[in-house]
Amino acid sequence: MSQLTVYFDDPFWIGVFERIESGHLETCRVIFGTEPKDYEVYDFILKHYSQLKFSRPLAVKEDSSKRINPKRLQRKIKKALQNQGISTKAQEAIRLERETNKLERKIELKEKKDFEKEKRFAIRQEKKKQKKKGH
């Protein structure tokens, strides 16, 4: 099951794709910029859906797959359209993905910094040896 929610987060229009497969929720956030028309959203889905980078799977409880009364289903759809917000599970998944990306970047930056520091130290040591050899 997939769901797209488009909302306005000043100054941009943002789309949140939610994908639930085998009890795991994956989300992806897309910035549209100006307000997208229906045909632009549809075109975006057709052209770019396969290239979207979804978050790591987050375990969720699936709804039972029993048959739903058509009138109840209509009420659910109407309520979902009135709500116009993104689910808290999607927000949680996006937040977790940002935190993990932040930690990964932090680790990479630290490793790069340490490597540069060791490199500078080795260069200084080599200069010291060259000075001693000169005398």
N, C-alpha and C positions, 0 to 999 in steps of 0.2 A: 504494500500500500504506500503510495506517495502523496504528498500534499505540498502545495506551494502557498505561502502567505506573503502578500505584498503589503507593506505598510510604510507610512511616511515617518522618517526619523530625521528631523530638521538638520540639514538642508537637503537630504537625499531620500529617494525612494529605495527601499531595501526589500529584497525577496529572500525568504527563508524556505529552503527545500527541506522537507522531512521525509525520510524513507524508513519504513519499518519492515524488516525482513526477519523472519524466524525469531521473533522476540527481541530484536536488537534495533535500537533507534540510531540513525545516522542523520546528521544535519549538515547543511551547507548554506552559507550566507553569501548573497550576491547583491552588489550595489548597482542599481539601475540608473541613478542620477535623476533625470527628469521623470515625471510621472509616465510610466509605460502604458501604452494602450493594450487592449486585450490581444490584438493580432501581433503586437511586438513581443509580448510575453510568450505567446504560442510559438512564434518564430524562434525566440531565444531557446525555448525548451527543445524544439526540434533540432536546432543546430548545435547547441552547446551542452545539453544534458550529460552526454557521455564524457565530457571533459571536466565536469565539476569535481572538485576535491571534497569529498564528504568527510566528516569527523570520524573519529574512532567509534566503533559500535558501543552503545550504552544499553545495558539490559533494561527492558521494560516488560511490564505485565501485559500480555495481549488480551484483548476483549474476546469473550467467547464468540464462536462463530455460529451461534444459533440464529434462526430466521427472525428478522425484525419486522414487525407490523409496518406496512407501507406508510400509514399516517404518522406513526412514531418516527419513522425514518425522515419523512418530510419535516417534521418539527425539529429533529436533530440538525438537519441541513440548514433550516431557517435560522436556528439558534447559532450555528457555527458561522453563518454569514453575518449575523448581527454582531457577534463577538469581535471579529476583525483583529484579534491579537494573536501573537504567536504563543505556542504552548510553553509552559514552564519547563517541560522536559527538553524542548528544543533549546531554550535559553541555557539550561544547565549543560547540555551537550556542547553548545558553542563556547560557553565559559570554560569548560574543562579542556576543550581543544586549544583555546588561547593560552591557558596556563601551561599545558604540556609543550606547546610551541615556544613559549617564553623560556621555560626551563632548558629546552634543547638549545635555543639560541645562546643562552647564558653559558652553558657548558662549552659550546663551540667557541665562543668569544674568549673564555678563560683559557682553553687549550691554545688558541691562537696567540694570546697574550704571553703565555708561558713559553711557547716556542720562540717568539720574537725576543723575549728576555734572555733565554738561553743562547740564542744566536748572537745577540749583542755582547753577552759575557764571553763567548768563545772568541769573538773578534777582538775584544779588549785583551784577552789572554794571549792571543797570537801577536798582537802589537807589542806586548810586554816582552815576549820571547825574542821578537825581532830587535828590540832595543838592546837587550842583553847580548845578543849575538854580535851586534855592531861594535861593542867595546872590546 
